[in-house]
Amino acid sequence: MELMDRIIAYEEGNINEAEILQLFAELIKSGMAWSLQGHYGRTAKALIDAEYISEDGQTIFYQDIAQ
């Protein structure tokens, strides 16, 4: 699935938690998280602060989310 398709699926609520983490990891890695509308940057920052994703965009999967 293309990035834009995954963003649309995210906005429509059609992806699971693991897919959300993967999406935001990619957005952080590419820098797009900081250039899209504010929600994406705030969510990316929250995921980094919660240690679900590293600052360089590496996904840290936790057992309860990866299942």
N, CA, C and O atoms as a printed pandas DataFrame, in Angstrom:
     atom_number atom_name residue_name chain_id  residue_number  x_coord  y_coord  z_coord
0              1         N          MET        A               1    0.855   -1.180    0.000
1              2        CA          MET        A               1    0.000    0.000    0.000
2              3         C          MET        A               1    0.896    1.237    0.000
3              4         O          MET        A               1    1.847    1.320    0.777
4              5         N          GLU        A               2    0.596    2.175   -0.855
5              6        CA          GLU        A               2    1.348    3.427   -0.942
6              7         C          GLU        A               2    1.166    4.267    0.333
7              8         O          GLU        A               2    0.181    4.114    1.055
8              9         N          LEU        A               3    2.120    5.142    0.588
9             10        CA          LEU        A               3    2.087    5.983    1.784
10            11         C          LEU        A               3    0.799    6.788    1.866
11            12         O          LEU        A               3    0.169    6.843    2.922
12            13         N          MET        A               4    0.401    7.413    0.758
13            14        CA          MET        A               4   -0.805    8.241    0.789
14            15         C          MET        A               4   -2.042    7.392    1.089
15            16         O          MET        A               4   -2.952    7.843    1.785
16            17         N          ASP        A               5   -2.075    6.184    0.570
17            18        CA          ASP        A               5   -3.192    5.277    0.861
18            19         C          ASP        A               5   -3.233    4.925    2.347
19            20         O          ASP        A               5   -4.307    4.834    2.941
20            21         N          ARG        A               6   -2.054    4.729    2.942
21            22        CA          ARG        A               6   -2.007    4.419    4.378
22            23         C          ARG        A               6   -2.409    5.621    5.221
23            24         O          ARG        A               6   -3.045    5.458    6.263
24            25         N          ILE        A               7   -2.050    6.820    4.787
25            26        CA          ILE        A               7   -2.476    8.029    5.501
26            27         C          ILE        A               7   -3.996    8.145    5.454
27            28         O          ILE        A               7   -4.630    8.448    6.465
28            29         N          ILE        A               8   -4.572    7.908    4.296
29            30        CA          ILE        A               8   -6.032    7.964    4.157
30            31         C          ILE        A               8   -6.683    6.892    5.025
31            32         O          ILE        A               8   -7.666    7.164    5.714
32            33         N          ALA        A               9   -6.142    5.679    4.997
33            34        CA          ALA        A               9   -6.685    4.598    5.827
34            35         C          ALA        A               9   -6.601    4.970    7.306
35            36         O          ALA        A               9   -7.524    4.690    8.071
36            37         N          TYR        A              10   -5.493    5.603    7.711
37            38        CA          TYR        A              10   -5.338    6.065    9.099
38            39         C          TYR        A              10   -6.422    7.085    9.443
39            40         O          TYR        A              10   -7.071    6.980   10.483
40            41         N          GLU        A              11   -6.612    8.059    8.578
41            42        CA          GLU        A              11   -7.607    9.102    8.843
42            43         C          GLU        A              11   -9.016    8.546    8.869
43            44         O          GLU        A              11   -9.885    9.091    9.549
44            45         N          GLU        A              12   -9.254    7.471    8.137
45            46        CA          GLU        A              12  -10.574    6.837    8.129
46            47         C          GLU        A              12  -10.729    5.813    9.254
47            48         O          GLU        A              12  -11.809    5.250    9.432
48            49         N          GLY        A              13   -9.664    5.571   10.010
49            50        CA          GLY        A              13   -9.713    4.614   11.107
50            51         C          GLY        A              13   -9.666    3.166   10.645
51            52         O          GLY        A              13  -10.181    2.276   11.323
52            53         N          ASN        A              14   -9.053    2.929    9.498
53            54        CA          ASN        A              14   -9.051    1.590    8.903
54            55         C          ASN        A              14   -7.726    0.849    9.019
55            56         O          ASN        A              14   -7.478   -0.080    8.251
56            57         N          ILE        A              15   -6.865    1.239    9.964
57            58        CA          ILE        A              15   -5.637    0.478   10.195
58            59         C          ILE        A              15   -5.505    0.197   11.687
59            60         O          ILE        A              15   -6.029    0.936   12.521
60            61         N          ASN        A              16   -4.798   -0.881   12.008
61            62        CA          ASN        A              16   -4.667   -1.266   13.417
62            63         C          ASN        A              16   -3.501   -0.530   14.080
63            64         O          ASN        A              16   -2.797    0.247   13.433
64            65         N          GLU        A              17   -3.304   -0.783   15.379
65            66        CA          GLU        A              17   -2.288   -0.050   16.141
66            67         C          GLU        A              17   -0.874   -0.285   15.607
67            68         O          GLU        A              17   -0.080    0.652   15.519
68            69         N          ALA        A              18   -0.560   -1.521   15.254
69            70        CA          ALA        A              18    0.774   -1.810   14.720
70            71         C          ALA        A              18    1.004   -1.067   13.413
71            72         O          ALA        A              18    2.100   -0.560   13.172
72            73         N          GLU        A              19   -0.018   -0.999   12.568
73            74        CA          GLU        A              19    0.099   -0.280   11.295
74            75         C          GLU        A              19    0.229    1.219   11.520
75            76         O          GLU        A              19    0.914    1.904   10.760
76            77         N          ILE        A              20   -0.422    1.733   12.559
77            78        CA          ILE        A              20   -0.287    3.151   12.906
78            79         C          ILE        A              20    1.156    3.452   13.307
79            80         O          ILE        A              20    1.728    4.456   12.882
80            81         N          LEU        A              21    1.737    2.581   14.124
81            82        CA          LEU        A              21    3.134    2.784   14.526
82            83         C          LEU        A              21    4.062    2.728   13.323
83            84         O          LEU        A              21    4.982    3.537   13.213
84            85         N          GLN        A              22    3.832    1.790   12.430
85            86        CA          GLN        A              22    4.656    1.695   11.227
86            87         C          GLN        A              22    4.514    2.949   10.367
87            88         O          GLN        A              22    5.501    3.466    9.843
88            89         N          LEU        A              23    3.287    3.430   10.226
89            90        CA          LEU        A              23    3.048    4.644    9.447
90            91         C          LEU        A              23    3.794    5.827   10.053
91            92         O          LEU        A              23    4.502    6.547    9.348
92            93         N          PHE        A              24    3.636    6.026   11.361
93            94        CA          PHE        A              24    4.279    7.178   11.986
94            95         C          PHE        A              24    5.796    7.040   12.015
95            96         O          PHE        A              24    6.504    8.044   11.944
96            97         N          ALA        A              25    6.307    5.819   12.118
97            98        CA          ALA        A              25    7.749    5.620   12.039
98            99         C          ALA        A              25    8.263    6.088   10.674
99           100         O          ALA        A              25    9.291    6.760   10.585
100          101         N          GLU        A              26    7.545    5.731    9.627
101          102        CA          GLU        A              26    7.942    6.151    8.281
102          103         C          GLU        A              26    7.832    7.668    8.126
103          104         O          GLU        A              26    8.699    8.294    7.516
104          105         N          LEU        A              27    6.774    8.256    8.672
105          106        CA          LEU        A              27    6.612    9.710    8.585
106          107         C          LEU        A              27    7.723   10.437    9.338
107          108         O          LEU        A              27    8.202   11.477    8.888
108          109         N          ILE        A              28    8.130    9.892   10.479
109          110        CA          ILE        A              28    9.217   10.503   11.248
110          111         C          ILE        A              28   10.532   10.363   10.491
111          112         O          ILE        A              28   11.281   11.331   10.366
112          113         N          LYS        A              29   10.820    9.156    9.982
113          114        CA          LYS        A              29   12.064    8.909    9.231
114          115         C          LYS        A              29   12.204    9.859    8.049
115          116         O          LYS        A              29   13.281   10.399    7.795
116          117         N          SER        A              30   11.111   10.056    7.336
117          118        CA          SER        A              30   11.156   10.889    6.127
118          119         C          SER        A              30   11.083   12.382    6.437
119          120         O          SER        A              30   11.380   13.212    5.577
120          121         N          GLY        A              31   10.689   12.725    7.662
121          122        CA          GLY        A              31   10.514   14.122    8.032
122          123         C          GLY        A              31    9.120   14.659    7.731
123          124         O          GLY        A              31    8.795   15.794    8.082
124          125         N          MET        A              32    8.303   13.845    7.086
125          126        CA          MET        A              32    6.953   14.294    6.722
126          127         C          MET        A              32    6.070   14.559    7.933
127          128         O          MET        A              32    5.148   15.371    7.855
128          129         N          ALA        A              33    6.335   13.889    9.053
129          130        CA          ALA        A              33    5.510   14.073   10.244
130          131         C          ALA        A              33    5.494   15.540   10.668
131          132         O          ALA        A              33    4.514   16.027   11.231
132          133         N          TRP        A              34    6.591   16.231   10.391
133          134        CA          TRP        A              34    6.736   17.618   10.840
134          135         C          TRP        A              34    6.237   18.621    9.798
135          136         O          TRP        A              34    6.158   19.815   10.085
136          137         N          SER        A              35    5.904   18.160    8.610
137          138        CA          SER        A              35    5.442   19.090    7.579
138          139         C          SER        A              35    3.962   18.909    7.228
139          140         O          SER        A              35    3.375   19.765    6.567
140          141         N          LEU        A              36    3.362   17.811    7.660
141          142        CA          LEU        A              36    1.923   17.619    7.443
142          143         C          LEU        A              36    1.161   18.454    8.466
143          144         O          LEU        A              36    1.771   19.150    9.278
144          145         N          GLN        A              37   -0.166   18.388    8.430
145          146        CA          GLN        A              37   -0.962   19.162    9.385
146          147         C          GLN        A              37   -0.528   18.846   10.815
147          148         O          GLN        A              37    0.050   17.790   11.073
148          149         N          GLY        A              38   -0.800   19.742   11.725
149          150        CA          GLY        A              38   -0.309   19.677   13.099
150          151         C          GLY        A              38   -0.558   18.377   13.833
151          152         O          GLY        A              38    0.267   17.962   14.646
152          153         N          HIS        A              39   -1.676   17.728   13.563
153          154        CA          HIS        A              39   -2.005   16.473   14.231
154          155         C          HIS        A              39   -0.884   15.446   14.071
155          156         O          HIS        A              39   -0.559   14.725   15.015
156          157         N          TYR        A              40   -0.300   15.382   12.890
157          158        CA          TYR        A              40    0.729   14.380   12.627
158          159         C          TYR        A              40    1.981   14.644   13.448
159          160         O          TYR        A              40    2.562   13.713   14.007
160          161         N          GLY        A              41    2.395   15.877   13.526
161          162        CA          GLY        A              41    3.559   16.219   14.339
162          163         C          GLY        A              41    3.313   15.987   15.815
163          164         O          GLY        A              41    4.178   15.468   16.520
164          165         N          ARG        A              42    2.130   16.370   16.285
165          166        CA          ARG        A              42    1.799   16.162   17.704
166          167         C          ARG        A              42    1.732   14.678   18.033
167          168         O          ARG        A              42    2.227   14.245   19.073
168          169         N          THR        A              43    1.122   13.904   17.152
169          170        CA          THR        A              43    1.017   12.457   17.380
170          171         C          THR        A              43    2.395   11.810   17.321
171          172         O          THR        A              43    2.715   10.954   18.146
172          173         N          ALA        A              44    3.210   12.212   16.353
173          174        CA          ALA        A              44    4.569   11.680   16.249
174          175         C          ALA        A              44    5.351   11.976   17.521
175          176         O          ALA        A              44    6.030   11.098   18.053
176          177         N          LYS        A              45    5.259   13.201   18.008
177          178        CA          LYS        A              45    5.965   13.593   19.241
178          179         C          LYS        A              45    5.471   12.772   20.425
179          180         O          LYS        A              45    6.272   12.342   21.255
180          181         N          ALA        A              46    4.164   12.550   20.511
181          182        CA          ALA        A              46    3.601   11.757   21.606
182          183         C          ALA        A              46    4.095   10.310   21.540
183          184         O          ALA        A              46    4.385    9.706   22.573
184          185         N          LEU        A              47    4.192    9.755   20.335
185          186        CA          LEU        A              47    4.679    8.375   20.181
186          187         C          LEU        A              47    6.162    8.275   20.532
187          188         O          LEU        A              47    6.606    7.267   21.083
188          189         N          ILE        A              48    6.922    9.314   20.214
189          190        CA          ILE        A              48    8.336    9.352   20.597
190          191         C          ILE        A              48    8.458    9.465   22.112
191          192         O          ILE        A              48    9.231    8.734   22.731
192          193         N          ASP        A              49    7.699   10.378   22.707
193          194        CA          ASP        A              49    7.752   10.576   24.157
194          195         C          ASP        A              49    7.333    9.324   24.925
195          196         O          ASP        A              49    7.855    9.044   26.004
196          197         N          ALA        A              50    6.383    8.574   24.358
197          198        CA          ALA        A              50    5.912    7.342   24.995
198          199         C          ALA        A              50    6.834    6.156   24.693
199          200         O          ALA        A              50    6.599    5.041   25.159
200          201         N          GLU        A              51    7.884    6.411   23.909
201          202        CA          GLU        A              51    8.887    5.418   23.536
202          203         C          GLU        A              51    8.324    4.262   22.707
203          204         O          GLU        A              51    8.780    3.124   22.816
204          205         N          TYR        A              52    7.330    4.571   21.882
205          206        CA          TYR        A              52    6.843    3.601   20.901
206          207         C          TYR        A              52    7.668    3.678   19.622
207          208         O          TYR        A              52    7.814    2.694   18.897
208          209         N          ILE        A              53    8.206    4.872   19.359
209          210        CA          ILE        A              53    9.034    5.111   18.173
210          211         C          ILE        A              53   10.220    5.964   18.624
211          212         O          ILE        A              53   10.064    6.883   19.428
212          213         N          SER        A              54   11.400    5.651   18.101
213          214        CA          SER        A              54   12.580    6.440   18.457
214          215         C          SER        A              54   12.583    7.750   17.664
215          216         O          SER        A              54   11.836    7.908   16.699
216          217         N          GLU        A              55   13.429    8.672   18.086
217          218        CA          GLU        A              55   13.498    9.974   17.419
218          219         C          GLU        A              55   13.961    9.878   15.973
219          220         O          GLU        A              55   13.694   10.775   15.174
220          221         N          ASP        A              56   14.656    8.789   15.632
221          222        CA          ASP        A              56   15.095    8.618   14.240
222          223         C          ASP        A              56   14.132    7.757   13.427
223          224         O          ASP        A              56   14.431    7.382   12.293
224          225         N          GLY        A              57   12.964    7.443   14.017
225          226        CA          GLY        A              57   11.923    6.742   13.272
226          227         C          GLY        A              57   11.974    5.231   13.340
227          228         O          GLY        A              57   11.361    4.554   12.515
228          229         N          GLN        A              58   12.694    4.692   14.310
229          230        CA          GLN        A              58   12.723    3.242   14.488
230          231         C          GLN        A              58   11.537    2.828   15.360
231          232         O          GLN        A              58   11.336    3.372   16.446
232          233         N          THR        A              59   10.769    1.879   14.886
233          234        CA          THR        A              59    9.597    1.417   15.617
234          235         C          THR        A              59   10.019    0.491   16.738
235          236         O          THR        A              59   10.813   -0.428   16.538
236          237         N          ILE        A              60    9.481    0.743   17.918
237          238        CA          ILE        A              60    9.720   -0.108   19.075
238          239         C          ILE        A              60    8.381   -0.777   19.377
239          240         O          ILE        A              60    7.500   -0.170   19.986
240          241         N          PHE        A              61    8.235   -2.027   18.949
241          242        CA          PHE        A              61    6.970   -2.725   19.170
242          243         C          PHE        A              61    6.929   -3.317   20.568
243          244         O          PHE        A              61    7.893   -3.938   21.015
244          245         N          TYR        A              62    5.833   -3.128   21.242
245          246        CA          TYR        A              62    5.592   -3.741   22.528
246          247         C          TYR        A              62    4.712   -4.961   22.314
247          248         O          TYR        A              62    3.924   -5.009   21.369
248          249         N          GLN        A              63    4.844   -5.922   23.172
249          250        CA          GLN        A              63    4.142   -7.192   23.048
250          251         C          GLN        A              63    2.639   -6.996   22.860
251          252         O          GLN        A              63    2.041   -7.660   22.013
252          253         N          ASP        A              64    2.022   -6.115   23.618
253          254        CA          ASP        A              64    0.566   -5.955   23.558
254          255         C          ASP        A              64    0.109   -5.333   22.245
255          256         O          ASP        A              64   -1.043   -5.521   21.854
256          257         N          ILE        A              65    0.973   -4.602   21.555
257          258        CA          ILE        A              65    0.579   -3.966   20.299
258          259         C          ILE        A              65    0.903   -4.857   19.103
259          260         O          ILE        A              65    0.168   -4.869   18.116
260          261         N          ALA        A              66    1.994   -5.597   19.193
261          262        CA          ALA        A              66    2.437   -6.399   18.051
262          263         C          ALA        A              66    1.567   -7.619   17.799
263          264         O          ALA        A              66    1.654   -8.227   16.732
264          265         N          GLN        A              67    0.745   -7.982   18.743
265          266        CA          GLN        A              67   -0.079   -9.187   18.564
266          267         C          GLN        A              67   -1.236   -8.961   17.650
267          268         O          GLN        A              67   -2.016   -9.880   17.403
